[in-house]
């Protein structure tokens, strides 16, 4: 079978760029670990400008924490939003935190809940815990103790330190019938949003 050259060249360029991108990200992560924030910033920004969600997330966290750059929640929100829109679960969780606290973006519990839900469904325990709290309090989402219980239970599976305490607190506010219903939903959530992501 004969393969036309004009198909091969773009394919080779794609793989070459992927390898270079992975190397640049690794260089940035190594630099970050060493505390060489200037190199990390350069590597992450180059990739982030090219649309790499992992680099956008790292760049966002550098701005949120003020690591090697002047802390700017506005800049953090900008980069985290770009990564979150591409499905980066950690960026989605961090963006939810920014919306919940009103850092770099207006306080908006509804947007916080939206981003926490996306991250929670990708197995981020911290997002599951945050979402459980929102449902328990009815902030940005309808007040729903069954939903709160199910998400808090999922968060316990990832070892979130406050999850068991929240779970017990929610259970005390529920009838035995609601607890039974919540336990059934919790099993579903463990199967959907914990088991596929848990590292054994």
KANOR-V644396 format. One line per field, one symbol per residue. ss: DSSP state (a for helix, b for strand, c for the rest). psi: psi as a letter, one per 30 degrees, with the letter a starting at -180 (. if undefined). burial: + if it has 9 or more other C-alpha atoms within 8 Angstrom, else -. Layout:
ss: ???
psi: ???
burial: ???
This chain:
ss: ccccaaaaaaaaaaaaaaaaaaaaaaaaaaaaaaccaaaaaaaaaaaaacccaaaaaaaaaaaaacccccccaaaaaaaaaaaaacccaaaaaaaaaaaaacccccccaaaaaaaaaaaaccccaaaaaaaaaaaaacccccccaaaaaaaaaaaaacccccaaaaaaaaaacccaaaaaaaaaaaaaaaaaaccccccc
psi: kkkkeffeeeeeeeeeeeeeeeeeeeeeeeeeefgifeeeeeeeeeeeffgjeeeeeeeeeeeefhjflkkjfeeeeeeeeeeefggjeeeeeeeeeeeefhjfllkjfeeeeeeeeeeefggjeeeeeeeeeeeefhjflkkjfeeeeeeeeeeffggkefeeeeeeeeefglleeeeeeeeeeeeeeeeegeeffkk.
burial: -------+------------+--++-++++++---++-+++++++-++---+++++++++++++-++---++++++++++++++---+++++++++++++-++++-++++++++++++++++++++++++++++++-++++-++++++++++++++++-+--++-++--++--+---++-+++-+++-++++++------
